[in-house]
Amino acid sequence: MNDETNPNNETSVMESPTSANSPRSGTSRRGFASMNREKQREIASKGGKAAHAKGTAHEFTPDEARQAGRKGGLAVSQNREHMANIGRQGGKK
């Protein structure tokens, strides 16, 4: 494919880097997980904005947010070494 019809130089299914006879390497060049973090964030941001604009996005109530924070705090506090490091930091910035 030339750059005019494929400006992002993406590989199509027909141009797969592995042939049917070669073993797969275990990594794929397709899908969300194969993208770099910046591209993932960009796509996720667009999805979130679209959901909010459409009115279907989930918005936490104060009670839901409180429960989520408590759950996260309990999970973190199970790691005693991590909590000790936090305690040693005290009021330092």
Residue pairs with C-beta under 8 A, 6 or more apart in sequence:
1 12
1 15
3 9
6 12
11 17
11 29
17 29
18 24
18 25
27 34
28 34
32 40
32 43
35 43
48 57
51 57
60 68
76 82
76 83
77 83
